[in-house]
Amino acid sequence: MHYYAFLALVPFVRACTNPDSDSCASFMTNQAATASPFCATFTQSAVTATAALPAWATACSNKPSAISKECSCAFTGGGGATTTTKTTSTTLTTTTRTTTGSGGGATGSCSSPNYSLQGYGAGTTGGGSGSGTTVTSCSALTSAAANGGVITISGVLDGCGIIDLVSDTTVIGSGSRSGLTSGGLRVKRASNVILKNLYFHDPPEGKDLVEIQYSTQVWVDHCDFSTEGLTGDKDYYDGLLDITHGSDFVTVSWNKFHDHWKGSLVGHSDSNSGEDKGKLHITYHHNYFNNINSRLPSFRFGTGHVFSSCFENNPTSGINSRMGAQLLVEQNYFSSTKLAIVTDLDSDEDGYAVDRDNIFVDSTTRITQTGSLTPPYSYTLNPASCICSMVKSYAGLGVI
Ligand SMILES: *[C@@H]1O[C@H](CO)[C@@H](O)[C@H](O)[C@H]1NC(C)=O
């Protein structure tokens, strides 16, 4: 049985917001003497971040897109105020969804995991099929990384810092717990890199565990990412897996992401469209996200396909589509995940999302713009109803 409760239905055909429930709309209508002259000269494109906004812009979460929208709703004809008219109106805001855990997409079987590389990262071969080098120290890893090829890490190396990888490299962890603590890997201006069966725990302060920048053809598979959990300063560490600066053609599969504030960021800034627009094609499939505050993942500008994954106990937000990003979200299971799919959070412009055949238990969604992504490849889905047990068994370390 499905039970959908629609909260806060907004009775507008246009995308104007109800002043009784929205502080930005309320300010515009109640303080017209202040707001109207400002709206008459406001030009969204001249605003960077929160600079050049009046103090009352906090009522609009300091979002130029929200100010622009409410200016044009409250003061028709306000000069320069209509640069981001939304193309899609919406009648629902946050939707609380509770099911018994049945339903969802049933394509595929529950019994046989398919570990083949698929999705946007297809074709990645890394360091090839040789046996390569096995390393047991940070210095050996650093030297091997400079040459590429196949590198096997044996044991957990502590305190290596951030190590740069070059093109045509595979880094693989040996056994059920090999990788890095107080360290991380960076793929920067490289292509054709595979990371497999690696334990990543606690990067250096302020850093990501894995960072992919200006790079193409990367496959991150069967790894485990975590820090100390939702405790301490949320910015003490940065992300678990961040993909930025126009990177493209990446697949992130069969990983466990857990116990951290900021999960996986795709596209680092609202103002980076020059590098990111038309890039950042990324597939996330068969991953497990547990006890992470946000960014599961968060996408700006790019194109993302998130399928057959399990999300549990994520208290703030899940899949976040921003700045026109196009996301297809299908056959996932969300449990106790707030804003499991959201398109109007944290950025100046909303993103797009398609919500297809997912199961939601004690979770919410807020989708303001329906997306249009059809992936250009075939892929193996598994049923949402059994995906949590599948990824708990078959994702992460010691499986392949
Ligand atoms: C596994 O996935 C690959 C890549 O999508 C596909 O070519 C292959 O047919 C799949 N295998 C099975 C048994 O479904």
PDBQT file of the ligand as one rigid body, heavy atoms in Angstrom, charges set to zero:
ROOT
HETATM    1  C1  LIG A 501      26.315  -6.872 -17.275  1.00  0.00    +0.000 C 
HETATM    2  O1  LIG A 501      26.461  -5.516 -17.658  1.00  0.00    +0.000 OA
HETATM    3  C2  LIG A 501      27.098  -5.343 -18.908  1.00  0.00    +0.000 C 
HETATM    4  C3  LIG A 501      27.320  -3.855 -19.096  1.00  0.00    +0.000 C 
HETATM    5  O2  LIG A 501      26.106  -3.145 -19.036  1.00  0.00    +0.000 OA
HETATM    6  C4  LIG A 501      26.263  -5.960 -19.997  1.00  0.00    +0.000 C 
HETATM    7  O3  LIG A 501      26.907  -5.833 -21.242  1.00  0.00    +0.000 OA
HETATM    8  C5  LIG A 501      26.029  -7.438 -19.700  1.00  0.00    +0.000 C 
HETATM    9  O4  LIG A 501      25.137  -7.977 -20.626  1.00  0.00    +0.000 OA
HETATM   10  C6  LIG A 501      25.467  -7.609 -18.293  1.00  0.00    +0.000 C 
HETATM   11  N1  LIG A 501      25.426  -9.023 -17.970  1.00  0.00    +0.000 N 
HETATM   12  C7  LIG A 501      24.314  -9.627 -17.571  1.00  0.00    +0.000 C 
HETATM   13  C8  LIG A 501      24.433 -11.085 -17.247  1.00  0.00    +0.000 C 
HETATM   14  O5  LIG A 501      23.243  -9.054 -17.474  1.00  0.00    +0.000 OA
ENDROOT
TORSDOF 0
